[in-house]
Amino acid sequence: MRTLQNHITVVTPQRMKGIPAMRTYKLFIGGQWIDSAAGGMFDDVNPFTGEVFAQVAKAGGDDADRALAAALSARKTWASKVPAERAEVLMRAAQLLGERRDSFVNVLTAEGGSTFGKSMFEIVQTVDLLQTAAADSKRIMGETFHTDPRKLSLTIRRPKGTVVAISPWNFPLILSMYKVAYALATGNTVVFKPSSKTPVIGLMIGELFEAAGGLPAGALNIITGPGSEVGAALIKDPRCSFVALTGETATGREVARMAAENLKEFTVELGGKNPLVVLADADMDLAVNAASFGVFIHQGQICMAAGRIIVEQPVVEEFTRRLVEKAKSLPVGDPALPSTVIGPLIDDGQVSKVDDLVQDTVKAGAKLHCGGTFSNRLYQPTVLSGVNRSMRIYHEEVFGPVAPIISVADAQEALDVANDNTYGLAAGVITRDLKKALLFGERIEAGMVHVNNSPVDAESSVPFGGCRGSGMGREGGRYSIEKMTEIKWLTIQKDGAGFPF
């Protein structure tokens, strides 16, 4: 399977065939496309043009109730399917996604501002994820235990019931499918709420599985609307068995609280302020390319983004100069053009947040080498040096195309700075020294550490997730299977149990 980095370099861009005309979208509940109970709609806005791309049904509490009821009614039917039947549905969905690639690329661009390369990565990765989940549906395994010789003692795994899946806007296809595909692979039914900033991609997942066929009505339900209303109604309801969220850390804390109060298990994959450490012995070409990719992919709007570039002092001047040259060379503009690397930020609020953080950092004493300006929602690739612990950008997630460079005296200080944060999602370390590579790999407090690579990396079968402020639990492969199934201990007595009375 290609990694994200490799896929970007080998993809052959083709000019997109145009963004589809505006249309309206309904909710997908019980196998039917229906209006929301209150009949409300909301606008889905193209972040590059500012125009309304689509109008989408606005769900409320009544719709959450209808979706959960539909999921409950389909539980026994879907859970009783043999693994091969579940795998067949997922494989057909994978095939259809490949066939509908252009439509998905268009919508990823039109409602999310994704560039061509980023959209292609999402689609290729999601096809792989569906295929992997299909294979994993046949690998739901228990254990046998050597206990009392008079009995057979073993564990089996059963579906939890109904999974409530809540996904973000930045990678709306792949991060949604991590939840939906593995919930279905393990025999659960699903109520899925996509982000209100990218709802159409979520609803297209419903169209994909509808076309694939094989799901009983109610096995997959998709409702769009405000998370503060719909999400809470879903999580607190006793028909919800498990919650899977990717989102902001503040949202994750609230979701985890609601789930825990209602004795629901959950996974929450949240934000990050991920370090990319460049040691003095680093291959400088590799370091600059890893930093550029790690900072600027999808305009920095990615939880794995390189949010702190920590560079040993002997090479910081050369590294900064070369990263600035690289940043200035990146094409900025219309995400529908295959040559574009930096597209629009998702909305005006995000533009204001990024610019406020950049200007505050400059006022606090950092040097602005390039960028720091924007036109509409296009924020220029920005490089800042002289960043230190007293500055907000040292601590806060930017979610924009901004590279904060922190100079350190030696490898030990680099490790200390890498861990000087409340997050713990991903990290990258660039070094030729195997001993240092192992040291950083073991001691950086993060769920994923990549040596001689950017923090941005993902594959379908590996444990994706972090620790501390970056969340709890892991997604992907057997890690999703373990989370989305219930362990049951089963014994079969071979001889008399020998009860004492």
Buried (B, 14 or more C-beta within 10 A) or exposed (E): BBBBBEBBEEBEEEEBEEBEEBEEBBBBBBBEBEBBBBEEBBEBBBBBBEEEBBBBBBBBBEBBBBBBBBBBBBBEBBBEBEBEEBBBBBBBBBBBBBEBBBBBBBBBBBBBBBBBBBBBBBBBBBBBBBBBBBBBBEEBEBEEEEEBEEBBBBEBBBBBBBBBBBBBBBBBBBBBBBBBBBBBBBBBBBBBBBBBBBBBBBBBBBBBBBEBEBBBBBBBBBBBBBBEBBBBBBBBBEBBBBBBBBBBBEBBBBBBEBBEEEEBBBBBBBBBBBBBBBBBBBBBEBBBBBBBBBBBBBBBBBBBBBBBBBBBEBBBEEBBBBBBBBBEEBEBBBBBBBEBBBBBBBBEEBBEBBBEBBEBBBEBEBEBBBBBEBEEBBBBBBBBBBBBEEBEBBBBBBBBBBBBBBBBEEBEBBBEBBBBBEBBBBBBBBBEBEEBBEBBBEEBBBBBBBBBBBBBBBBBBBBBBBEBBBBBBBBBBBBBBBBBBBEEEEBEEEEEEEEEE
